[in-house]
Amino acid sequence: MAATHFKLNTGAEIPALGFGTWQSPKGETKKAVAYALSVGYTHIDGAYCYGNENEVGEGLKEAFDSGVKREDIFVTTKLWCTYHSRVEENLDKSLKSLGLDYVDLYLMHWPVAMNPNGNDERFPKLPDGSRDLIRDHSHITTWKSMEKLLATGKVKAIGVANYSLRYLKQLLPEATIVPAVNQIENHPSLPQQEIVDFCHEKGIHVTAYSPLGSTGSPLMKEPAIIKVAEKEGVSPAAVLLSYHIARGNSVLSKSITPERIKANLQIVKLDEDDMKILNDYTAELTKQGKLVRYVYPAFGVDFGFPDKS
C-alpha cells in the first residue's frame, strides 16, 4: 500500500492526496468539493486568490452536514500577495468564506508583496501593465507576521509555497518557526530535486501541485508514464499522482468531473523499477535542457528557480 499520510514537523499528519481547487469554475466548485469529501478525500486545498472560497466553504458545509467531521478534514488555504502587510486580515477573510474557525495549514502563496492600495484587490497593475509590487517588503517580514498567527488558534500550521532553494536559504536563518510545508509545482518533467532534498533535510514537507503538468495534462501522453501505467495496470494519471507519494511528498489532484475525482483516489505503490523508468525520463529531459515549468506568473521577479533565473 502507498502511504496515506505524512507527518509534519508540528506532529500533525497531512493526507498524502489532496483535492485542489485552483481554476475550479464558478458554480462547479461547491459540488466538486462536496463530492470529493463524500468519496474519501480528507484534504481540501484552496487559496484566497482563487476567488472561490465561498463555494469551497459551501462544499465543506454540505459534507459536515452529512456527517463528515471537521477534525477529520485537513484544510489548506493561502495568504495572497496584496495582503503581505495585513496577514491576519486576509486569513480572517478566508475563514469567513470557508465557514471555519481555523485552517489546518496556512501558506504564503508567493514570496512577493503586491500593492495593498493598488487598482485591483488581487492583481493590481501599473500603467505599463506590469504587476504593482512592493519591492521593499521582504518575504521574511511576511513570514514573521505569519508566525504570530499560531498563537491565535486560527491556524494549526504555517508554511510557504513556490519557494526556491535560494528563498528557503534566505528565510530559515531568520525564522523562529520552520515552515511545515513548501508547496511547489512538481512532476517528472520538473522534479525540483534540489528543493525537495533540502526540504526533507530541514523537516519541511513538500506538497506537489500541477502533478499532471498543466491544462490538458501533457504528461499523460509521455511514453515513460504510459509504460509504468501499463506495467501497474492503472491510468497514467494514477502513476503521476503516485510518483510523489513514492518520493515522500503529498500531492494535489484536481478535477470537477465526478468520475475523474473518484479515479484519482486510486493511488498505487510504485516499486523501484517504476521509479527508475520515471527517474530515467527526468534525467534525459535534464540532459537535453528540456525540463518544463508550467506555472510561473508574470510578477517580473526572479524567484531563484534555476530554470528561470
N, C-alpha and C positions, 0 to 999 in steps of 0.2 A: 504493500500500500504506500502511496505517496503521502508525504507529511500533510496534515490538515491544518496545523497551526505552527507558528513560530513564536518564541519568547522574546519580548522586547527587553531593553535594559531597565525598564521600570518594573519588570516582573510580570506585567500583563502579557496576555497572548493575543497575537494578531492572526486572524484566519489567513491561511495560505492563498485562498482565492477570494477576491473581492469583486463586487459589481460596480463598475464605473458609470458615471452619469454625464461625462463630458459629451457635448454635441447631441444629447438626447433632445429630440424636438419637443417644442411646447405642445401640450396636450397628450403626449405619449409617455412622459416621464413617470407620472404617478402610477400608471398601470404597470409599467416595466418594473419599477421598484417593488410594488406590492407583489407582483408575480415572482420576482427573484426571491423575495423573502419567503414566499409560500412554498417554493420548491427546494429550499435548503441553503440559500446564500445567507451568510451571517456577517458580512462586511459590506457596507454601502459607502462608496467614496464619492464625495461631492466637492463643490467649491463655490464660494460667493460669486466669483467671476462668471460661472456658467449661466447664471441668471435663471436657474430652475429649482432653487432650493425650496420654494413654496411647494412645488409638485413633489419633490423628494420627501418633504415633510408629510404631505398628504398620503403618499405611498407607505411611509413608516406608520402613520396613524392607522391606516387600514389594516396593516399587519398586526399592530399592537391590539387593535380592537378585536381581531380574530384569534387572539390568544398567544401570539408571539411575545416573549418577554423582552423588555428594553435591555435588561442586563445580559441577554444572550446575543445581542446585536452590537457589532463594532461599527461605529460611525466616524468617518473622517471628513473634515472639511478644511478649507484653506483661506488664509489671510490674503486679500488682494493688494496689489501694488499701490493703489491710491490710498490705502489705509495704514501704511507703514508707521505713520506718526499717531495713529488712532487705533491701536491694535485691539483693545478690549471693545471698542465701539463696533468694529467690524465683526468680532466674534458674537457680540450680542445680537446684531442684525441676523447673522446666520442661525443662531439658536432660536430666535423668534420665528424665522421662516420654517425651520425644521421642526418646530414644536417640541424642542428638547430643553432640558435643564443643563445638559453637558454633552460634550462630544468626547469620544474615546481618544481621538488624535486630531491635533490642530497643526497644520503645516504652513510654513511660509511658502507661498506658491512660486514666486520667483525672487531671487535676491536683488531686487531693484525697486526703488521707490518712484512712484509717479505722482504728479501734482495733485494734491487733495482738493485744490481750488481751481482746477482746470475747466475746460469747456465740456467735459463729459465725466460722469461719475466713475465710470470704469476705464474708459480708454481716451483720456484727454490727449489732444494733439496740438502741436504748434502750427502757426500759419503755413509752414512749409510741408505739413502733413506728417512730420515725424512725431513720435510719441513724446509727450511732455513729461520729462523725467526730473526728479530732484536728485541731481548727481552728487550733492554733498551729504546726502543722508545714507550712511553706511548700513549694509545688511547686518552688521554686528550690533548696531544700535537697535535695529528692529528685533533682533534675537533677544536682547536684554529685556525688551518690553514683553516679548513672548514668555520669557522665563517667569515673569511676575504673574502670569495667568494661572499657573499651577496652584497658587495659594487661594485662588477664588473658588476652586471646585468646579469651574465651568469646563475645564479640560482635564483629561486623565493623563495625557502625554502630549509633548510638543515635538515637532520635527521640521524638516526642511524638504524642499522639492527642487529639482533642477539645479542641484549643487554639483559643481565640478570638483575635482581634486584640489585645484587652486583655491576655490572658495572655502572648501572644508578646512584646508590648512590655515586660511585666514581666520576662520571662525573659532575653531576648537581652543586655541590658546587663550581666547578672550571669554569663552563660555563658562558659566558656572554649572550649567546643566548640558550634558552631551545630548544632542538630538537623538530621539528614539528611532527615527526613520529618516531616510533620504529617498524620496520618490522620484524616479528618473525614467526617461524613455529607455527601453531595454528590449532587445530581441537578438537573434543570431546575427543579424546584419548591423547591429550596433551594441556589442556586448559591454562596452564601457568597463572593461575588466579592471582598469586601474582604480576606478571609483568603487566598484564592488569589493575589491580586495581590501582597500583602505577602510571602507565602512565596516566590513566584517572584523578587521583588526581592532577597530575602535569601539566595537559593540553597537554600531549603528545598523539597524535592519534596513535592507533595501526592498522597496516595492517597485515593481516594473509596470509602467503604463505603455500603451500602444504596442502590446506584445505581438500583434499580427502585422505590424508595420504601420499602416495608417489606413485612411479611407480606401476601400477596395481590397484590403487585406493582401497586398502584393506578395508577402512571404509565403502564402499558402500555395503558390504556384511553383515554388522552388523545388527542384529535383531532390535535394538532400532532405527537405522536410517531408516530401511525399514518400521517399524511401523509408524513413523511420515510421511514418504513419502506416504504411503497408505492412511493415515488419510487426508492428504492435497491434494492428487491426483496429486502428482508431482514425479519426479525422486529422487532417493537417493542423486544424485549429487546436485540437487536444494536445498535439505534440508541442506546438508553440507556447501553450499555457503551461504544460507540464515541465518544459525546459527550465523555467525559472525556479520551480519548486525543487528540481534536482540540483539547482545551483544554491539552494538555501535561501531563496528570496520569495516573497509573496508577489502576486500578480493580479492585475485588474482586467477582467473581461468586460466587454461592452456590447450590448445589443438591445433592441426594443422588440425583437421578434421572439415570441414565447418558445418556439421550438429551439432556436439558437441559444436563448438564455439557459434553457434546460440542458442542451447538449454540451454547453461549455463547462458544466459541472463534472464531466467525465474525465477527470484528471487521472493520468496513469503514472506509474513509477518507471521512469526511463532508466535503462541499465547502462553500463559503461560503453557498450558497443553503440548504443543510440547516441550517447553524448559525444562519442568520438566522431561519429558522422557529422553531427551538428557543429562541433568544435573545429573539425577539418574545413567545413564550409566557411566558418568565420575566419579561419586562418588564411584561406585562399582569398577571400574578399579583402582582408587586411593587406596581404601581399600585393594585391592589384590596386590598392588605394581606392577600393570601391565600397567601403562602409557607408551606410546611409542613415542620416538623421532626418526624420520626417517632421518633427515638431521643433520649430525654432522661431518664435515670434519676432517680429521686426522691432525690437527695442533699440537697436543701434548700440548695443552693449556687448563687450567681449566677456562672456561668462566663464571663459577659461577652458572650454572644451577643445581638445587638440584638433578636432576636425573643423573647428570654426574659428580658431584663434589665428 
